[in-house]
Amino acid sequence: MCELRDECGIFGIFAHPEAAKLTYLGIYSLQHRGQESAGIVTRDSDGLHGHRGMGLAGDVFNEDILASLKGNTAIGHVRYSTTGSSNIKNAQPFQVEYSKGSIALGHNGNIVNAKRLREELQNHGAIFQSTMDSEIIVHLIARAEDLSFEAALVSALGEIRGAYSLVILTDKYLIGARDPHGFRPLSLGQVNGSYVLSSETCAFDLIGAKYLRDIEPGEIVFIDDSGIKSIMPYPKHKQANCIFEMIYFARPDSKVFGGSVYEARKNLGRNLAKEFPANVDMVLPVPDSGNCAALGFSQGSGLPFELGIVRNHYIGRTFIQPSQRVRDFSVKIKLNPVRDLLKGKKVVIVEDSIVRGTTSKARVKTLKEAGAKEVHMRVSCPPIRHPCLYGIDFPTPEELIASSKSVEEIRAFLGLDSLGYLSVEGMLNSMPQGREHFCAACFTGEYPVEFEKGIGKYSLEKLIS
């Protein structure tokens, strides 16, 4: 399991009598994408009605709050901050009134030219309510007073660079949009004749919606009483779907970028077994994110698959706890070894990734203290050497263990008997959609969209400071 902070989850539904409740279920399904804040905005004839709060969706909302969110169209959002600090002002959906009406927006991704755009807007009198890069989009729309709303949105999104999947709610429309590179996922579904948008298809399953297709990179869909209208207003770019969605972020029961996450992760494990076999007694997953890759490793190697590490499911995903102190405590209580199974055995544990290495080091120590004779590790992605610029809160290069240490040095630091990482080729060849359309910049350093001149690659918090 890696030690990363996730990005966000977005959801929207049009013209359903239980819009607020289904949106709550939708963001509940996407809770793994962010535990920092949750919000829902609905629409009825009186306008937009919103509620946001810090914490999990189940803590932010109750029956009374959902009943107060009137209307049959809604958007929802769960967040972990990537750009913008952790406070209620930065909770989404972001909701404002402006000269042409009401608008609410939920954003998954990261705008890499946010600093320049924010400065330009402020110089022209814009007053920002938050430190989110997402708010820039609303200001760009409001600034285009001489254009229709549709044209203003196209103009605004044409000015931003980087990663965005959006759900937008106005007095007329439910809108879904993806950036031209398609970094972040967004799917279109339908339930009882109502259109639904979601970061992942697992939310469709919970509410009984049928998956129709993905929103295409560079596509904007406008959903209103007359139906759905799709436009592709931007020049085509090389697709750059975030491969970490397939490796770690998305739920294994989801379809993301048109491919099965479960299948991809098993393929990663099978290819890992080919590249780095292990002479051990059993294969152990690091639950839960390593389960599928470990199963693939077991099947590919012929080694028995055992649940030698048991997870306490009442503890949240470690990497999205906001402080190091809380994260360190969670590591100790989250996973526990099965001592009778491990005693005197040689084991290989399958991780999805290693970031700083501190969590993995503690886990190896625990397994050896539990009686394991040898502990080997196989990682179902290549070494992470470069931060992500597009909506994942990777640490700085100095904090990424693979940016300064060789594989052998990492092995020694973690206290392992052997260590093997999947190759870039093996990773790309594991994708059921094909290998051509993925961003792997965190492994290769080849960024599809760079920061503008004068903005450091790795200073995500400085984007808007």
Summary of the structure (lengths in Angstrom):
residues: 465
radius of gyration: 22.2
end to end distance: 31.5
largest distance: 74.3
contacts: 1744
relative contact order: 0.13
helix: 33%
strand: 26%
